[in-house]
Amino acid sequence: MITSHLFKFTMFFGFIIVLLTIIFGYLFFEPYLTEKEEVITVVNKEEWVGEPGKYFIFTENEVFLNANDYYQNKENADELYKQFKEGYTYRVKVVGIYIPFIPRFRNIINIVSSSTTENWVPR
C-alpha cells in the first residue's frame, strides 16, 4: 500500500520536473529556434499602459510586441520604439511564434533596415 502511494507521488513529481524542464528549455532556446526576418509596414504604435518599456507595433496582418526580455537578450525597447514611424516599412528581426487566437505576440528584436535607408531591398 505504501509502495503504491510512493510510486504515484514519484510519477507525479517526475512529470512536473519534465514539464518544467521543457518549458524553461523552450524559453532559453526560443531566440535560436524562432528568430526570423520580416518586412512590416507600421500602421500604428502604442505604449502598453501600466508597463514601462513595453510597446505594441501594429501592422496590417499582425500585432508585434516591442519589450525588453531577459531570455531573448533584448534591452533596447525604448530606443526601437522611437525609431518606428507610422506608414514606414521596416525589415525587422522577430522572435516568437504567432498564433492568431492566443494573445502571444512576436517580439521585435532589432530593425535591420527601413524604407528611409539607401540600401534597403524588400524581400
Order of alpha helices (4+ residues) and beta strands (2+ residues): alpha-beta-beta-beta-beta-alpha-beta-beta
